[in-house]
Amino acid sequence: MKKNKMKHSIYIRIFSTFLLTYMVLMIGFTAFLVSMEKEAAGKEFGNRAQQINDRVEEILNNNIDNDKQIIDLADVKKEFVEKSPVYLLNGAETAIFTSDYELIYSTYSTKDYWKCIYREFEKGKQSKDRVGLLKIDDWFSEEEIKKLENYLYAKPKAENVGDLAGYSIHIDSFWVDDEMIIPHSISASRMYACEFDEEGNVTSRSGTISKGNFYFKDYNNIKNLPYYEFGSIIPEYNENLNSKNQDELREMVTDESNLMNYLQPVEKWWFPNYIKPVERVNILTYRYYLVVPYQNSIRMLDDQSLYSEFYTAVGIDINIWERISSTLIYVWISCLIVFGIASLILSNQTYKTYLKKEKIEKQRKETTDALAHDLKTPLSIISGYAQNLQEDVHTEKREHYASNIQKNVERMDKIIHQMLDMSKLESDSFKIEFDEVSLSEISSKIINRYKSICDEKSITVSIAGEAVIQADKILLERVVDNFFINAIENTLEGGKINIEIIEDTFEVYNSGSHIPEDIIKDIWLPFKRGDKERGNTKGTGLGLSIARSILELHKFSYGVKNKEDGAAFWFKFK
């Protein structure tokens, strides 16, 4: 229960820290990206506005005299409608002013104005197509506009020849006042599919036109306007360009006060900077405004005012989110995955470290308790014998008391020295010296060292195999010594000990009882023994721990396993 609570606490803390860090970084990155994109959008807008101004100059140059005065304003307006420069930048609004800030032309709402194409004939000249505007509110009721829009923007799906493919809206007769169309009669006719392309799109259609079947109205032509007999209404309605924001944008570019205010800071013309948005329309949509002088030149007059023959005012709303959304979504999701994985890995590692620390703390406590237990017994004996000597009790046993005191002191000294050895082996500064080592030679040496004890217990010892490996000879001899001593202590009289060196494995087997499964994993820890009765063995409980440290220094894998009639300690060498 305690571990689960700690695990939950660790995960919550780390995930919360990572989430907070992630949010701070992502918000900062988003703000930085928005700032950079605003600047990039301003530069891009400036370049596209320059292209619009080039188109404006092209139209103006065709309709001005040597003094840069417009020859025929009507022709200029017609040409602007026909070659509308705003199509060079989708969603932009444009207005052209004279040097006196008089509005010459401005873009129009395709919802309020419909574009009409008609052919103009002049004596002695080749006919050409002209473009005019029809202001629908001036000539049609709301009901009529709705019906006409249904015809104009209808997109029936034609699948076979003869299917309805749309409608054709014609102006059968009309007058032209500058660029404005004054309708006399309008026809709405059904058009049927005649031909299809490979993708199933209608490429040719036909129908019968009935003149004036939709609208007919007389007009008193007191201004003696030119009259034409045939024209077509071209559908170009774009809902995005007829929103409230677009109307506000159109008003901004046509307002001469904005133009005059823009021209006031003279410094901007001599120290150009990137174009900044004039206002924020919503969270991530910004409105840009730019005035480009005719031929990109502007003069300063004697009264310190700026002068150019014409000005082109361009405005646009740029949705920064549309420009950066794919990048932001990718970065946010990618970083969320990375942060999530990182926090999960760190949480797992932290929890493992906690468990390891808890285990080490538990082992430390057990080791301390075991050490206290192992030192307490000889200390009690020493204390008792010393007290007898001091009180001069059983004087005939003085030599016996002194001998046992010496033996217990040596036992405690051995425990302390082995603990110091184990600490030295586990320190980072300890270095091992590699040399060629014969495992068979070491094993034979250890067998001879304890031959008398084995003979005393009638233990049969055998050795098979040979391997010469790279290792620290003194340390490896200590491992084999500890394995062999452990085998002797756990082998009954008349038992057997087998040392086998097979391929890459060294194994010491002893007959006798199995190691209890509940402690087999902890047997390599200090003061962990296979038997429950600690006092029944003369060992210090540190031998296998020292062996473990040496094998880990050599990076040899090791272990212990129960066999049918005994147990075997082993390690694998390289």
Order of alpha helices (4+ residues) and beta strands (2+ residues): alpha-alpha-beta-beta-beta-beta-alpha-beta-beta-beta-beta-beta-beta-alpha-alpha-alpha-beta-beta-beta-beta-beta-alpha-alpha-beta-alpha-alpha-beta-beta-alpha-beta-beta-alpha-beta-beta
